[in-house]
Every structure is written in C-alpha cells, then in structure tokens.
Amino acid sequence: MEPNASDDHYGNTDCANMNVTLPLLQALKGEEQDLWNFGFLEQIDKLVAKFIEFTFRRDNRFSRFVSSRYSDSRRRRKLKKAKPHYDPPANMEELLDRFQARLNILASSILADHQKIEGVIRQRFATPLASSLSPGCVESGRDVNEGGARFNSSGIQGVGITDAADSLHAIDEVVFRKRLYTIRDIIDAIDDNFEGERNQQIRNALLDVKKFGHDESPKAIEWVNRVLQIYVNALNSVENCPRGGIYTAGYYALNVSDVYGAKTPALPSGRLRGVPLANSITPHYGMEVSDLLSSLNSVAGIDFVSYAPNGTTVTFTIDAALFQGPDGVKNLAGIIDTYFMKGGMQFQPNVLNREILLDAYNNPEKHRYLLVRVAGYCAYFNDLSDELKKIIINRTCYS
C-alpha cells in the first residue's frame, strides 16, 4: 500500500500497487489460482519465510547459514510438488484475452480489500483540515474521505508495465512470427530461469527482439501502449469505487519495482528471476540502449493522456560529463524541452557522476550534502536506507 497522498483540490489518494507480470505469467501457462487471497497453509509458509528473512537479515556467518538452509529447504519442497499441467494459448489474441481476464481478477481482489480500508477510514478518521482545503467539502458538509470533494479518484500504481510489454513483444516475434520456438519451450525455459544450454539459446532469441528503449523499434512502443490499455481496462472493471469516484492509473519511480522484482520469476522478455522490474514506464534494467535520446524518444511515444491519468515519472541518472559548462546546460535543457514537446510527462533526472554515488556509499562522511532525486522528492543521500542507496546507484546511468 502506498502512503495517503491527498491533493488539496481533489479527494485523490494513491492507494495500491499491482504487479502486472504475474497475471501475464498465469495467462501464458493457463493458470487460474488466486494471486491475492492465499489459503491457510500458504499464509503460514509466507509468514515463516518473512520471519526468517527479518530475523536473520544481518550480514554475518550465522544469519547467512540459517537463511541459506531455510531457502534451500523451501526450494526443495516446492520442487517435490507435482509439475503443474500447463495449458498454453494458441495465439496472441488468446494470450491477450487471458491476460486481461487475470488482471481484472487481481485488480478486483486487491481493491476489494482497499475498499474495506477506506470504509474504516470514513467511519473513524475524519480529516477536517484537509477537508476544509478541498473545494466541495464545506459546501456538501462531508469529509474528504466521505466523498465531499468536488472530484474523487484513487490512483493505482501499475508495476512491471515495461516488462510485461517486452515479454509480449518477444513472444509475438519469437513464437508466432518467426516460429523459432513454441510457447511450451518459452514456459519451460522461464521455469528453469533460462539455465542450461538450450534454455540459454531460447533466452538469446528473446533478448534479440529489440525492447522498449530502442526508438527505432516502434513495435516495442506499441506493446507498452497495449499493456497500458489492458491495465486501464482492469481498473475500469472494478466495481464500488469509494467516494463515488474512479480508479485512475499511475506509474511512479518508487522502490516497489525492486521489491516486487525480487519475488518475480523469470519472464519471456529474457529477464532473470529476482532482477528488479522496470522503474515506472522506463526501459528495463540492462535492456535499454545507452543513448539517452533513444530512451526518451521511446518514453515520449507513450500515450500518457489516455493511460496515465494519475501521472508517471521518468527518473534517469545522467552522467554530468555529458553536459559540462554553460553550453552543456543549454543542451540538456534542449533535450528536456524536446521530450515534453513530443508528449513526455514528468522527467526528473539525477545529473551527476555514478562514481560519486559509489564513493558516497562507501565514504558517507565525504558527501554529507549530496542531494539526489529519489522519486517525487529529493533527499540527502546519506539519509537514505542502505537498500534505497543501492537502488539509486543501480538505476540506469546514461554516460
């Protein structure tokens, strides 16, 4: 759940995250298990896993020993389970229909719980100050959480949009257009995390398909827009939106892409298990080209008006050596202007040398006043958690 972010003029909250790659994998394999509401034994297993992860999180020999032994034991238990019977789709149309259906179900499950939370908030957490600043509340005599504001919406963040689009694009090219491998080949390869010679060959074929971030590949941009449409459709399918409002799609540069990526299996895009998902609607880690203009041109090709009513951010790290001196500042300003003129939305770059970040991580006393862009806010690098520091360092760096 994201923290409440009420707008002063509207009854708007950013309230939930949704990993769109998991229902895509379900659609690919023909699975229909509930991704949100777990059974009793599954809940116990996850609670124990979280307990082990938290209790033995320290970087020492004993903690590493316990964590590794437990992880190995859990992995062996999963492998002992009977291999599921897969029912792959016959064509892309069937895959996309399944994806829409599975994402609709996930959206409804997640937001049904959120509706319960909002119900408690309406009953027990009045916000008179925020309500007095929101046009419509005083006139209607209702709190902002009761729908008193003139406009009401809940922004739901989609995570892994680019990864899902890259995966669909790769499947379309490798399986249905070029017929290099079957869908079953792709499923077996991702189940094995692309390990083994044949699976590595399959991965190479998937990686050869130009992904989002290559502006000479309009198909990659088209696939991102198609996934965004599927996501918006899923939000529109959810009933009982609180406060008489609507659910709106957003995509932000927070750390959820790393958190969710750590638990997400390998994907048909060629991404390996545990690798961070793409941040917001930007090229996936490691699959982008090093050309800043190519990436920005790709992002600007997204139909933000139709598919991002609750906003999105592009947070890149750009090597300061590219834009030195007054002329460099003008060049960077020109690039940013062009990005917005071509249809881009919010752009928030960190313009600095990656080596400075690495040095600040290892020698914090030397960089007490180093300010970095995190997401919708800036912070002193030294004030960030160790995990968030690594995320900032590992973001795509254009140099």
C-alpha positions as CSV (number, residue, x, y, z in Angstrom):
1,M,0.0,0.0,0.0
2,E,1.2,3.5,-0.8
3,P,1.0,6.3,1.7
4,N,-2.0,8.6,1.5
5,A,-1.3,11.5,-0.8
6,S,-4.4,13.6,-0.7
7,D,-4.5,16.5,-3.1
8,D,-5.5,20.0,-1.7
9,H,-8.0,20.4,-4.5
10,Y,-9.4,16.9,-5.1
11,G,-10.3,13.9,-3.0
12,N,-7.4,11.9,-4.5
13,T,-5.4,9.1,-2.9
14,D,-2.5,6.9,-4.1
15,C,-3.6,3.7,-2.6
16,A,-2.3,0.4,-4.1
17,N,0.4,-1.3,-6.2
18,M,-0.2,-4.0,-8.7
19,N,2.5,-6.3,-10.3
20,V,1.1,-6.9,-13.8
21,T,3.7,-9.5,-14.7
22,L,2.3,-12.2,-12.5
23,P,-1.2,-12.4,-14.2
24,L,0.7,-12.3,-17.5
25,L,2.6,-15.5,-16.5
26,Q,-0.7,-17.0,-15.5
27,A,-2.2,-16.2,-18.9
28,L,0.8,-17.8,-20.6
29,K,0.6,-21.0,-18.6
30,G,-3.2,-21.3,-18.3
31,E,-3.2,-21.0,-14.5
32,E,-6.1,-19.6,-12.6
33,Q,-5.1,-19.7,-8.9
34,D,-5.8,-16.7,-6.7
35,L,-2.8,-14.3,-6.6
36,W,-4.2,-12.2,-3.8
37,N,-6.1,-14.4,-1.3
38,F,-3.9,-17.2,-0.1
39,G,-5.0,-20.4,1.6
40,F,-4.2,-21.1,5.3
41,L,-1.1,-23.2,4.6
42,E,0.2,-20.7,2.1
43,Q,-0.2,-17.9,4.6
44,I,1.7,-19.9,7.2
45,D,4.5,-20.6,4.7
46,K,4.8,-16.9,3.8
47,L,4.7,-15.8,7.4
48,V,7.5,-18.2,8.4
49,A,9.5,-17.1,5.3
50,K,9.1,-13.4,6.3
51,F,10.1,-14.2,9.9
52,I,13.3,-16.0,8.8
53,E,14.1,-13.2,6.3
54,F,13.7,-10.5,9.0
55,T,15.2,-12.3,12.0
56,F,18.3,-13.4,10.1
57,R,18.8,-10.4,7.8
58,R,22.1,-9.4,9.3
59,D,25.3,-9.9,7.2
60,N,27.1,-12.5,9.4
61,R,28.0,-16.1,9.1
62,F,25.2,-17.5,11.3
63,S,22.5,-15.4,9.7
64,R,23.7,-16.4,6.2
65,F,23.8,-20.1,7.2
66,V,20.2,-20.1,8.6
67,S,18.8,-18.1,5.7
68,S,20.5,-20.3,3.0
69,R,19.5,-23.5,4.7
70,Y,15.9,-22.4,5.0
71,S,15.8,-21.1,1.4
72,D,17.2,-24.4,0.2
73,S,14.7,-26.4,2.2
74,R,11.8,-24.3,0.9
75,R,13.0,-24.6,-2.7
76,R,13.2,-28.4,-2.4
77,R,9.7,-28.6,-1.0
78,K,8.4,-26.7,-4.0
79,L,10.3,-28.9,-6.4
80,K,8.8,-32.0,-4.9
81,K,5.4,-30.8,-5.8
82,A,3.9,-32.4,-8.9
83,K,4.8,-30.3,-12.0
84,P,1.6,-28.4,-12.9
85,H,-0.3,-29.1,-16.1
86,Y,0.1,-26.1,-18.4
87,D,-2.4,-25.0,-21.0
88,P,-0.6,-22.5,-23.3
89,P,-2.7,-20.2,-25.5
90,A,-3.0,-21.0,-29.2
91,N,-2.2,-17.5,-30.4
92,M,-1.5,-13.9,-29.3
93,E,-5.2,-13.0,-29.2
94,E,-6.0,-15.7,-26.7
95,L,-2.9,-14.8,-24.7
96,L,-4.1,-11.1,-24.5
97,D,-7.6,-12.1,-23.6
98,R,-6.4,-14.3,-20.8
99,F,-4.0,-11.6,-19.6
100,Q,-6.9,-9.1,-19.4
101,A,-9.1,-11.6,-17.6
102,R,-6.4,-12.5,-15.0
103,L,-5.5,-8.8,-14.4
104,N,-9.2,-7.9,-14.0
105,I,-9.5,-10.6,-11.2
106,L,-6.3,-9.4,-9.5
107,A,-7.4,-5.7,-9.6
108,S,-10.8,-6.6,-8.2
109,S,-9.3,-8.7,-5.3
110,I,-6.7,-6.0,-4.3
111,L,-9.2,-3.1,-4.5
112,A,-11.9,-5.1,-2.6
113,D,-9.6,-5.1,0.4
114,H,-8.8,-1.4,-0.2
115,Q,-12.5,-0.6,-0.2
116,K,-12.7,-2.2,3.3
117,I,-9.9,0.0,4.5
118,E,-11.5,3.1,3.1
119,G,-14.7,2.2,4.8
120,V,-12.9,2.2,8.2
121,I,-11.2,5.5,7.3
122,R,-14.6,7.1,6.6
123,Q,-16.0,6.0,9.9
124,R,-13.1,6.7,12.2
125,F,-10.6,9.1,10.7
126,A,-12.1,12.4,9.9
127,T,-9.7,15.0,8.3
128,P,-11.3,18.4,9.0
129,L,-8.2,20.5,7.9
130,A,-7.7,18.6,4.6
131,S,-11.4,18.7,4.0
132,S,-11.6,22.5,4.6
133,L,-8.9,22.9,1.9
134,S,-10.7,20.7,-0.6
135,P,-13.3,22.6,-2.7
136,G,-16.7,20.9,-2.3
137,C,-16.3,19.6,1.3
138,V,-17.6,22.6,3.1
139,E,-20.4,23.1,0.6
140,S,-21.5,19.5,0.9
141,G,-20.9,19.2,4.6
142,R,-18.9,15.9,4.1
143,D,-15.4,14.9,4.9
144,V,-12.9,14.4,2.0
145,N,-12.9,10.7,2.9
146,E,-16.7,10.6,2.5
147,G,-16.6,12.0,-1.0
148,G,-17.1,15.6,-0.1
149,A,-14.5,16.9,-2.5
150,R,-15.6,18.1,-5.9
151,F,-13.6,15.4,-7.7
152,N,-12.7,12.0,-6.2
153,S,-10.3,9.4,-7.5
154,S,-7.9,6.7,-6.3
155,G,-4.6,6.4,-8.1
156,I,-3.5,2.8,-8.5
157,Q,0.2,2.2,-9.4
158,G,1.0,-0.4,-12.1
159,V,4.3,-2.1,-11.7
160,G,6.2,-4.1,-14.3
161,I,4.4,-2.5,-17.3
162,T,7.5,-2.4,-19.4
163,D,8.5,-5.9,-18.5
164,A,5.1,-7.2,-19.5
165,A,5.2,-5.3,-22.8
166,D,8.7,-6.6,-23.6
167,S,7.6,-10.1,-22.8
168,L,4.6,-10.0,-25.1
169,H,6.6,-8.4,-27.9
170,A,9.3,-11.2,-27.6
171,I,6.6,-13.9,-27.6
172,D,4.9,-12.4,-30.6
173,E,8.2,-12.3,-32.6
174,V,9.9,-15.5,-31.4
175,V,6.9,-17.8,-31.3
176,F,4.2,-16.6,-33.6
177,R,6.0,-14.5,-36.3
178,K,9.4,-16.2,-36.7
179,R,8.3,-19.6,-35.2
180,L,11.7,-20.2,-33.7
181,Y,10.3,-21.8,-30.6
182,T,7.0,-22.9,-29.2
183,I,5.2,-21.3,-26.2
184,R,5.9,-24.5,-24.3
185,D,9.6,-24.0,-25.0
186,I,9.3,-20.5,-23.5
187,I,7.4,-21.7,-20.5
188,D,10.0,-24.5,-19.7
189,A,12.8,-22.0,-20.2
190,I,11.5,-19.4,-17.7
191,D,10.5,-22.1,-15.2
192,D,14.2,-23.1,-15.3
193,N,15.3,-19.5,-15.1
194,F,16.9,-20.0,-18.5
195,E,19.5,-22.4,-17.1
196,G,21.1,-24.9,-19.5
197,E,22.4,-24.6,-23.0
198,R,19.1,-24.9,-24.8
199,N,17.3,-22.5,-22.5
200,Q,20.1,-20.1,-22.9
201,Q,19.6,-20.2,-26.7
202,I,15.9,-19.5,-26.1
203,R,16.8,-16.6,-23.9
204,N,19.2,-15.2,-26.6
205,A,16.4,-15.3,-29.1
206,L,14.1,-13.5,-26.8
207,L,16.8,-10.9,-26.0
208,D,17.4,-10.3,-29.7
209,V,14.0,-8.8,-30.0
210,K,14.5,-5.0,-29.6
211,K,12.9,-3.9,-26.4
212,F,11.4,-0.7,-25.2
213,G,14.1,2.0,-25.1
214,H,15.2,1.4,-28.7
215,D,13.3,4.2,-30.5
216,E,13.9,2.6,-33.9
217,S,11.5,-0.2,-32.8
218,P,8.0,1.3,-32.9
219,K,6.6,-2.1,-32.2
220,A,8.1,-2.1,-28.7
221,I,6.4,1.3,-28.0
222,E,3.1,-0.1,-29.4
223,W,3.3,-3.0,-27.0
224,V,3.8,-0.8,-24.0
225,N,0.7,1.2,-25.0
226,R,-1.3,-2.0,-25.4
227,V,-0.3,-3.2,-21.9
228,L,-1.3,0.2,-20.5
229,Q,-4.7,-0.1,-22.2
230,I,-5.1,-3.6,-20.6
231,Y,-4.2,-2.1,-17.2
232,V,-6.6,0.8,-17.6
233,N,-9.3,-1.7,-18.6
234,A,-8.7,-3.7,-15.5
235,L,-9.1,-0.7,-13.2
236,N,-12.3,0.3,-15.1
237,S,-13.7,-3.2,-14.5
238,V,-13.6,-2.9,-10.7
239,E,-16.9,-2.1,-9.1
240,N,-17.7,0.1,-6.0
241,C,-15.0,2.7,-6.3
242,P,-15.2,4.6,-3.0
243,R,-16.5,8.2,-2.6
244,G,-18.4,8.0,-5.9
245,G,-15.1,8.4,-7.7
246,I,-13.0,6.5,-10.2
247,Y,-9.8,4.4,-10.2
248,T,-7.0,6.0,-12.2
249,A,-3.8,4.5,-13.4
250,G,-0.4,5.8,-12.3
251,Y,3.2,4.7,-12.5
252,Y,5.8,6.1,-10.2
253,A,9.6,5.9,-9.6
254,L,9.5,4.3,-6.2
255,N,11.3,1.3,-4.9
256,V,8.5,-1.2,-5.4
257,S,9.9,-2.3,-8.8
258,D,12.9,-3.6,-6.8
259,V,10.9,-5.2,-4.0
260,Y,8.4,-6.9,-6.4
261,G,11.2,-7.9,-8.8
262,A,13.0,-9.8,-6.0
263,K,10.0,-12.2,-5.8
264,T,9.1,-12.3,-9.5
265,P,10.0,-15.4,-11.6
266,A,11.9,-15.1,-14.9
267,L,10.0,-13.5,-17.7
268,P,9.7,-14.1,-21.5
269,S,11.4,-10.8,-22.1
270,G,14.6,-12.6,-21.1
271,R,14.7,-11.0,-17.6
272,L,16.0,-13.5,-15.0
273,R,14.4,-14.4,-11.7
274,G,14.8,-11.8,-8.9
275,V,16.0,-9.0,-11.2
276,P,14.3,-5.6,-10.5
277,L,11.3,-4.8,-12.7
278,A,11.4,-1.7,-14.8
279,N,11.0,1.6,-12.8
280,S,7.8,3.4,-13.7
281,I,7.4,3.4,-17.5
282,T,11.0,3.3,-18.5
283,P,13.3,0.9,-20.3
284,H,14.0,-2.2,-18.2
285,Y,17.3,-2.5,-16.4
286,G,20.0,-3.8,-18.7
287,M,17.8,-3.9,-21.8
288,E,17.9,-0.2,-22.6
289,V,20.4,1.3,-25.1
290,S,23.0,3.7,-23.7
291,D,21.7,6.5,-25.8
292,L,19.7,8.9,-23.6
293,L,17.8,10.3,-26.7
294,S,16.7,6.9,-27.8
295,S,15.2,6.1,-24.4
296,L,13.5,9.5,-24.1
297,N,12.1,9.2,-27.6
298,S,10.6,5.8,-26.7
299,V,9.1,7.1,-23.4
300,A,7.6,10.1,-25.3
301,G,5.9,7.7,-27.6
302,I,3.6,6.6,-24.7
303,D,0.0,7.9,-24.8
304,F,0.1,9.4,-21.3
305,V,-3.1,11.3,-21.8
306,S,-5.1,8.1,-22.2
307,Y,-3.2,5.7,-20.0
308,A,-1.6,7.7,-17.1
309,P,-4.4,10.0,-15.7
310,N,-2.8,9.7,-12.2
311,G,0.7,10.5,-13.5
312,T,4.1,8.9,-14.1
313,T,7.7,9.8,-13.6
314,V,10.9,9.2,-15.5
315,T,13.9,9.2,-13.2
316,F,17.2,8.7,-15.0
317,T,20.7,9.1,-13.8
318,I,22.7,11.1,-16.4
319,D,26.5,11.4,-16.3
320,A,27.3,15.1,-15.7
321,A,30.3,14.8,-18.0
322,L,27.8,14.8,-20.9
323,F,26.7,18.4,-20.2
324,Q,29.6,20.4,-18.9
325,G,29.7,24.2,-18.8
326,P,27.0,26.7,-20.0
327,D,26.7,25.0,-23.4
328,G,26.1,21.7,-21.6
329,V,23.3,23.2,-19.6
330,K,21.7,24.6,-22.7
331,N,22.0,21.2,-24.5
332,L,20.4,19.4,-21.5
333,A,17.6,22.0,-21.4
334,G,17.0,21.4,-25.1
335,I,16.7,17.7,-24.7
336,I,14.2,18.1,-21.9
337,D,12.2,20.6,-23.9
338,T,12.1,18.3,-26.9
339,Y,11.0,15.4,-24.6
340,F,8.0,17.4,-23.4
341,M,7.2,18.7,-26.9
342,K,7.0,15.1,-28.2
343,G,4.5,14.2,-25.5
344,G,6.6,13.2,-22.5
345,M,5.3,13.5,-18.9
346,Q,7.3,14.3,-15.7
347,F,11.1,14.0,-16.1
348,Q,13.3,14.1,-13.0
349,P,17.0,13.3,-13.8
350,N,19.9,12.9,-11.4
351,V,22.7,14.7,-13.3
352,L,25.9,13.5,-11.6
353,N,28.8,11.0,-11.9
354,R,27.9,7.4,-10.9
355,E,31.4,7.2,-9.2
356,I,30.3,9.9,-6.8
357,L,27.4,7.8,-5.7
358,L,29.6,4.8,-5.2
359,D,32.1,6.9,-3.2
360,A,29.3,8.4,-1.1
361,Y,28.1,4.9,-0.4
362,N,31.5,3.7,0.8
363,N,32.6,7.0,2.4
364,P,29.5,8.8,3.6
365,E,31.5,11.3,5.7
366,K,32.9,12.8,2.5
367,H,29.5,13.5,0.9
368,R,27.2,14.8,3.7
369,Y,25.4,17.3,1.5
370,L,24.9,15.1,-1.6
371,L,21.3,15.6,-2.7
372,V,19.7,13.1,-5.0
373,R,16.3,12.7,-6.7
374,V,14.6,9.6,-5.3
375,A,11.1,9.7,-6.8
376,G,8.7,12.5,-6.3
377,Y,11.1,14.0,-3.8
378,C,14.7,14.8,-3.2
379,A,16.8,13.7,-0.2
380,Y,20.3,13.7,1.2
381,F,22.0,10.5,0.0
382,N,23.3,9.8,3.5
383,D,19.8,9.9,5.0
384,L,18.5,7.1,2.8
385,S,18.4,3.5,3.8
386,D,21.1,1.1,2.6
387,E,18.6,-0.6,0.3
388,L,17.4,2.7,-1.2
389,K,21.0,3.8,-1.7
390,K,21.7,0.7,-3.8
391,I,18.6,1.3,-5.8
392,I,19.7,4.9,-6.7
393,I,23.2,3.6,-7.6
394,N,21.8,0.8,-9.8
395,R,19.4,2.9,-11.8
396,T,20.1,3.2,-15.4
397,C,23.0,5.6,-16.0
398,Y,23.4,7.3,-19.3
399,S,27.0,8.3,-19.9
